[in-house]
Amino acid sequence: MPVRAEHDRAVLAALLRRDPVLHAYQLGDLDDFFWPYTSWFRRGDQVVLLYHGADEPVLLAFAADRDRAAVAALLDEVAPVLPARLYAHLSPGLEQVLAGRYVVTPAGAHLRMALTEPGRLAGAAAGGEVLGAADLPALRDLYAVAYPGNWFDARMLDTGHYVGVRDGDALVAVAGVHVWSPTYRVAAVGNVTTRPAVRGRGLGGQVVAALCARLAASVDHVTLNVRADNAVAVRLYERLGFTRVAGFGEYALTVGAGSAVAAG
């Protein structure tokens, strides 16, 4: 079965909606907001995405256990046309497929979580105010102090789904979205952080709760990614009604003279 570049959003949406939680980011990237930065590869019913809107291209390849072999076959055929350097989010074991072409450097095990117990969220204290474009300098200042190196697209402020808490003129906590698609009814919470000096006061939980309450009006599935070793964040999300639905790894990929999966 040959690999093809897929350009039909309706076809992609139908395939990805079979598991909207696992594929929430890809579904969101079908929106006009992200679509121009995407390349899609399909083999039968399996799809992988190459996203070009970040500093480095990002490959997303997720598979349920039953589909792991089929997605591996797709990646194996796509690998020769991928960029020489990229970042990747891959379901467990798929990194081995790319080790034949790339030096694969692990960047951490992650969890996909989904809001499956909204009753817990309803009982949580919510707080913060909606941020907009005028708040961008204060938001960048917060990220520089509390979350350096995070992935933040300033255009997402225009969605109206960034919530922050202030102390005077400074933002001290924020929760936002990586993806928000009322068309495909999915959202991915992201860029959540609290200024170090005020951690432990529950502000992170307040802004996430407020954000998720806003999202409930426009989406059916609220998801997020979190490092598996970030126990504090995982416990926070579980208290708010999120549950663990899948694991995956993040990797830096570089074509090299040899090929290997590096330790780390």
C-alpha positions in Angstrom: 0.0 0.0 0.0 1.7 3.2 -1.1 2.2 6.3 1.0 0.6 9.5 -0.4 0.6 13.2 0.5 -2.9 13.9 1.7 -4.4 17.3 1.0 -8.1 16.6 1.7 -9.1 18.0 5.1 -12.4 16.1 5.1 -10.5 12.8 4.6 -8.0 13.6 7.3 -10.7 14.7 9.8 -12.6 11.4 9.3 -9.4 9.4 10.0 -8.3 11.4 13.0 -11.7 11.6 14.6 -11.6 7.9 15.2 -9.5 8.8 18.3 -10.0 12.5 18.9 -8.1 12.5 22.2 -5.0 10.8 20.8 -5.1 13.0 17.7 -6.3 16.2 19.3 -3.2 18.2 18.1 -3.5 17.0 14.6 -7.2 17.7 14.4 -6.6 21.2 15.7 -4.0 21.7 13.0 -6.6 21.1 10.3 -8.0 24.6 11.1 -7.1 27.5 8.8 -5.0 28.9 11.6 -2.5 26.1 11.3 -3.3 24.4 8.0 -0.8 26.4 5.9 2.1 25.1 8.1 1.2 21.4 7.7 2.2 18.5 5.5 0.3 15.2 5.9 1.3 11.7 4.9 -1.1 8.8 4.7 -0.9 5.1 4.2 -4.3 3.4 4.3 -6.1 4.6 7.4 -2.9 5.9 9.1 -1.7 9.5 9.1 1.4 11.4 10.3 1.8 15.1 10.4 4.9 17.3 9.7 4.3 20.8 11.2 6.4 23.6 9.8 5.2 26.5 12.0 7.8 26.1 14.7 11.5 27.0 14.7 12.2 23.4 13.8 9.8 21.2 11.9 7.8 18.9 14.3 6.7 15.4 13.4 3.6 14.0 15.1 3.1 10.2 14.8 0.7 8.7 17.3 -0.8 5.2 17.2 -3.0 3.1 19.4 -1.5 -0.3 20.2 -3.5 -2.0 17.5 -2.2 0.4 14.8 1.5 0.6 15.9 2.8 -1.7 13.1 0.8 0.2 10.4 2.1 3.6 11.6 5.6 2.2 11.8 5.4 1.1 8.2 4.2 4.5 7.2 7.1 6.2 9.0 9.6 3.9 7.4 8.4 4.9 4.0 8.2 8.6 4.8 11.6 8.9 6.5 13.6 9.5 3.3 11.6 12.7 2.5 11.7 14.2 6.0 14.0 17.2 6.8 17.5 16.5 8.0 16.7 18.0 11.4 13.4 17.9 13.2 11.7 17.4 16.5 9.2 14.5 17.0 6.4 13.4 19.2 6.1 9.6 18.8 4.2 6.8 20.3 6.4 4.2 22.1 8.6 2.2 19.8 8.2 4.4 16.7 11.5 6.1 17.4 13.2 2.8 16.5 11.8 3.1 12.9 13.6 6.4 12.4 16.9 5.3 13.9 17.8 3.8 10.6 18.1 7.4 9.2 18.5 9.7 12.2 20.5 10.0 15.3 17.6 10.0 17.7 18.1 11.9 21.0 15.4 11.5 23.6 13.9 14.7 25.1 11.7 13.1 27.7 8.8 10.8 28.2 5.4 12.5 28.1 1.7 11.8 28.9 -1.3 12.7 27.0 -4.1 13.5 29.4 -7.7 14.3 28.8 -10.5 15.9 30.8 -12.7 12.9 31.5 -14.1 13.8 34.9 -15.6 17.3 34.5 -17.3 17.0 37.9 -13.9 17.5 39.6 -13.4 20.6 37.5 -16.7 22.0 38.6 -15.7 21.8 42.2 -12.4 23.5 41.7 -11.7 27.1 42.5 -11.3 29.1 39.2 -9.6 32.5 38.9 -7.9 34.8 36.5 -8.8 37.1 33.6 -8.8 36.6 29.9 -5.6 37.9 28.2 -5.2 39.6 24.9 -2.6 41.0 22.5 -1.9 43.9 24.8 -0.7 41.4 27.5 2.0 39.9 25.3 4.9 41.8 26.9 3.9 40.8 30.4 3.3 37.2 29.2 6.7 37.0 27.6 8.2 38.3 30.8 6.5 35.6 32.8 7.6 32.9 30.5 11.2 34.1 30.5 11.3 33.7 34.3 9.0 30.8 34.9 9.0 28.7 31.7 12.0 29.4 29.5 12.2 27.5 26.3 8.5 26.8 26.1 6.6 26.6 22.8 4.4 29.7 22.6 2.8 31.1 19.5 1.7 34.7 20.2 -1.1 34.3 17.6 -2.9 32.0 20.1 -3.7 35.0 22.3 -6.2 36.0 19.6 -8.3 32.9 20.5 -9.4 34.5 23.8 -8.3 31.3 25.6 -5.3 32.5 27.7 -6.2 33.2 31.3 -3.8 34.9 33.7 -3.5 36.1 37.3 -1.8 39.4 38.0 0.1 40.9 41.0 0.1 44.6 40.2 1.3 45.0 36.6 3.0 41.6 36.5 1.5 38.3 35.4 2.2 35.6 38.0 0.2 32.6 36.6 -1.1 31.7 33.2 -2.8 28.9 31.3 -3.4 28.9 27.6 -3.9 26.7 24.6 -1.6 25.1 22.0 -4.6 24.2 19.9 -8.2 25.3 19.9 -10.6 24.2 17.2 -14.4 24.8 17.6 -14.7 23.3 14.1 -13.2 20.0 15.1 -14.3 20.3 18.7 -10.9 19.8 20.3 -8.5 21.9 22.4 -5.0 21.3 23.9 -4.2 23.1 27.1 -0.6 24.4 27.2 1.9 27.0 28.3 0.8 26.7 31.9 3.1 28.2 34.4 3.4 30.1 37.7 6.0 32.6 38.7 8.4 30.7 41.1 7.9 33.2 44.0 4.2 32.4 44.2 4.2 28.7 43.6 2.3 26.5 46.1 -0.6 28.9 46.4 -3.0 27.1 44.0 -2.8 29.7 41.2 -1.9 27.2 38.6 -5.0 25.2 39.4 -7.2 28.3 39.3 -6.1 29.4 35.8 -6.4 25.9 34.4 -9.9 25.5 35.9 -11.0 28.9 34.5 -9.6 28.1 31.1 -11.2 24.7 30.9 -14.6 26.2 31.9 -14.3 28.6 29.0 -13.3 25.8 26.6 -16.3 23.7 27.5 -18.6 25.9 25.5 -16.8 25.3 22.2 -15.1 21.9 22.3 -15.9 18.3 23.3 -12.4 17.1 24.1 -9.9 19.0 26.2 -6.4 17.5 26.3 -2.9 18.3 27.3 0.6 17.0 27.2 2.8 16.9 30.3 6.2 15.4 31.1 5.8 12.0 32.8 8.3 12.9 35.5 6.5 16.2 36.4 4.7 14.7 39.3 3.4 18.0 40.7 1.8 18.9 37.4 0.3 15.5 36.9 -1.3 15.5 40.3 -2.7 19.0 39.6 -4.3 17.9 36.4 -5.7 14.7 38.0 -7.3 16.8 40.8 -9.0 18.9 38.0 -10.5 15.8 36.3 -7.8 14.9 33.8 -6.8 11.2 33.3 -3.8 9.6 31.6 -4.8 8.2 28.2 -1.5 7.6 26.4 2.3 7.8 26.7 4.7 9.1 24.1 8.2 10.3 23.7 9.7 13.6 22.4 12.9 13.3 20.4 15.4 15.5 18.5 16.2 13.9 15.2 19.4 14.7 13.1 20.6 12.9 10.1 24.1 11.6 10.8 26.9 9.5 9.4 25.6 6.7 11.6 22.2 6.1 13.1 21.3 5.4 16.7 18.9 6.0 19.6 21.0 8.0 22.0 20.8 7.4 25.7 18.8 9.8 27.8 
